[in-house]
Amino acid sequence: MGRVRLVESRAEGEEVTNMDDKDLKLIRQIVASDCRKYTAGNIDRSRYDRLIDLKWLTPFKTSISDVEYQATEKGRAAALADAS
């Protein structure tokens, strides 16, 4: 399956964003878990950063090393779209 092209209306000059199957799988897991994901400690958060870039998650720092992510409306819509 690989990469999927996200199609939506965009302002002139704005780039088309690509997402992959891993992004969809992760946002679906988060949405299924009450639209929240809590991460603690010194971990690799790059996969969550991709969802932030897609505007699917909003991060909230709860301490110096912990972050809670909440799915945005756009993230919830992506999780529900074409779910098989």
CYANA upper distance limits for C-alpha pairs under 8 A (distance plus 0.5 A):
  1 MET  CA     21 ASP  CA      7.74
  2 GLY  CA     20 ASP  CA      6.46
  2 GLY  CA     21 ASP  CA      6.78
  3 ARG  CA     18 ASN  CA      7.26
  3 ARG  CA     19 MET  CA      6.45
  3 ARG  CA     20 ASP  CA      4.84
  3 ARG  CA     21 ASP  CA      7.09
  4 VAL  CA     18 ASN  CA      6.68
  4 VAL  CA     19 MET  CA      6.14
  4 VAL  CA     20 ASP  CA      6.14
  4 VAL  CA     21 ASP  CA      7.91
  5 ARG  CA     16 VAL  CA      8.12
  5 ARG  CA     17 THR  CA      7.35
  5 ARG  CA     18 ASN  CA      5.60
  5 ARG  CA     19 MET  CA      7.09
  6 LEU  CA     16 VAL  CA      7.49
  6 LEU  CA     17 THR  CA      6.48
  6 LEU  CA     18 ASN  CA      6.44
  6 LEU  CA     19 MET  CA      7.40
  7 VAL  CA     16 VAL  CA      7.93
 10 ARG  CA     14 GLU  CA      6.67
 10 ARG  CA     16 VAL  CA      8.50
 17 THR  CA     54 LEU  CA      7.74
 19 MET  CA     23 ASP  CA      6.67
 19 MET  CA     24 LEU  CA      8.12
 19 MET  CA     54 LEU  CA      8.42
 20 ASP  CA     24 LEU  CA      7.22
 21 ASP  CA     25 LYS  CA      6.64
 22 LYS  CA     26 LEU  CA      6.62
 23 ASP  CA     27 ILE  CA      6.72
 23 ASP  CA     47 ARG  CA      8.01
 23 ASP  CA     50 ARG  CA      8.08
 23 ASP  CA     51 LEU  CA      7.30
 24 LEU  CA     28 ARG  CA      6.57
 24 LEU  CA     78 ALA  CA      7.84
 24 LEU  CA     79 ALA  CA      6.93
 25 LYS  CA     29 GLN  CA      6.78
 26 LEU  CA     30 ILE  CA      6.77
 27 ILE  CA     31 VAL  CA      6.56
 27 ILE  CA     51 LEU  CA      8.10
 27 ILE  CA     56 TRP  CA      8.02
 27 ILE  CA     71 ALA  CA      8.09
 27 ILE  CA     75 GLY  CA      7.17
 27 ILE  CA     76 ARG  CA      8.16
 27 ILE  CA     78 ALA  CA      8.24
 27 ILE  CA     79 ALA  CA      6.32
 28 ARG  CA     32 ALA  CA      6.55
 28 ARG  CA     76 ARG  CA      8.40
 28 ARG  CA     79 ALA  CA      5.23
 28 ARG  CA     80 LEU  CA      8.01
 29 GLN  CA     33 SER  CA      6.79
 30 ILE  CA     34 ASP  CA      7.44
 30 ILE  CA     35 CYS  CA      5.64
 30 ILE  CA     36 ARG  CA      6.20
 30 ILE  CA     37 LYS  CA      6.52
 30 ILE  CA     71 ALA  CA      7.68
 31 VAL  CA     35 CYS  CA      4.46
 31 VAL  CA     36 ARG  CA      7.39
 31 VAL  CA     71 ALA  CA      7.13
 31 VAL  CA     76 ARG  CA      6.77
 31 VAL  CA     79 ALA  CA      7.39
 33 SER  CA     37 LYS  CA      7.95
 35 CYS  CA     70 GLN  CA      6.18
 35 CYS  CA     71 ALA  CA      5.59
 35 CYS  CA     76 ARG  CA      8.18
 36 ARG  CA     68 GLU  CA      7.45
 36 ARG  CA     69 TYR  CA      6.07
 36 ARG  CA     70 GLN  CA      5.07
 36 ARG  CA     71 ALA  CA      6.85
 37 LYS  CA     68 GLU  CA      6.18
 37 LYS  CA     69 TYR  CA      5.60
 37 LYS  CA     70 GLN  CA      7.11
 38 TYR  CA     66 ASP  CA      7.97
 38 TYR  CA     67 VAL  CA      6.53
 38 TYR  CA     68 GLU  CA      4.81
 38 TYR  CA     69 TYR  CA      6.78
 39 THR  CA     43 ILE  CA      8.41
 39 THR  CA     66 ASP  CA      6.13
 39 THR  CA     67 VAL  CA      5.85
 39 THR  CA     68 GLU  CA      6.64
 40 ALA  CA     65 SER  CA      6.71
 40 ALA  CA     66 ASP  CA      4.84
 40 ALA  CA     67 VAL  CA      7.10
 41 GLY  CA     65 SER  CA      5.45
 41 GLY  CA     66 ASP  CA      6.25
 42 ASN  CA     65 SER  CA      6.77
 45 ARG  CA     49 ASP  CA      6.75
 46 SER  CA     50 ARG  CA      6.87
 47 ARG  CA     51 LEU  CA      7.33
 48 TYR  CA     52 ILE  CA      6.83
 48 TYR  CA     57 LEU  CA      8.07
 49 ASP  CA     53 ASP  CA      6.70
 50 ARG  CA     54 LEU  CA      6.83
 51 LEU  CA     55 LYS  CA      6.69
 51 LEU  CA     56 TRP  CA      5.68
 51 LEU  CA     57 LEU  CA      6.12
 52 ILE  CA     56 TRP  CA      6.18
 52 ILE  CA     57 LEU  CA      5.29
 52 ILE  CA     58 THR  CA      6.66
 52 ILE  CA     59 PRO  CA      8.07
 55 LYS  CA     72 THR  CA      7.60
 55 LYS  CA     74 LYS  CA      7.31
 55 LYS  CA     75 GLY  CA      7.45
 56 TRP  CA     71 ALA  CA      6.24
 56 TRP  CA     72 THR  CA      5.72
 56 TRP  CA     73 GLU  CA      7.87
 56 TRP  CA     74 LYS  CA      6.01
 56 TRP  CA     75 GLY  CA      4.21
 56 TRP  CA     76 ARG  CA      7.88
 56 TRP  CA     78 ALA  CA      8.34
 57 LEU  CA     69 TYR  CA      6.56
 57 LEU  CA     70 GLN  CA      5.92
 57 LEU  CA     71 ALA  CA      4.99
 57 LEU  CA     72 THR  CA      5.87
 57 LEU  CA     75 GLY  CA      6.91
 58 THR  CA     69 TYR  CA      6.05
 58 THR  CA     70 GLN  CA      5.77
 58 THR  CA     71 ALA  CA      6.91
 58 THR  CA     72 THR  CA      7.06
 59 PRO  CA     67 VAL  CA      6.93
 59 PRO  CA     68 GLU  CA      6.34
 59 PRO  CA     69 TYR  CA      5.00
 59 PRO  CA     70 GLN  CA      7.03
 60 PHE  CA     67 VAL  CA      6.07
 60 PHE  CA     68 GLU  CA      5.64
 60 PHE  CA     69 TYR  CA      6.63
 60 PHE  CA     70 GLN  CA      8.43
 61 LYS  CA     65 SER  CA      8.36
 61 LYS  CA     66 ASP  CA      6.53
 61 LYS  CA     67 VAL  CA      4.91
 61 LYS  CA     68 GLU  CA      6.81
 62 THR  CA     66 ASP  CA      6.02
 62 THR  CA     67 VAL  CA      6.02
 62 THR  CA     68 GLU  CA      7.19
 63 SER  CA     67 VAL  CA      7.62
 71 ALA  CA     75 GLY  CA      5.90
 71 ALA  CA     76 ARG  CA      6.71
 72 THR  CA     76 ARG  CA      6.71
 73 GLU  CA     77 ALA  CA      6.70
 74 LYS  CA     78 ALA  CA      6.71
 75 GLY  CA     79 ALA  CA      6.67
 76 ARG  CA     80 LEU  CA      6.85
 77 ALA  CA     81 ALA  CA      6.55
 79 ALA  CA     83 ALA  CA      7.44
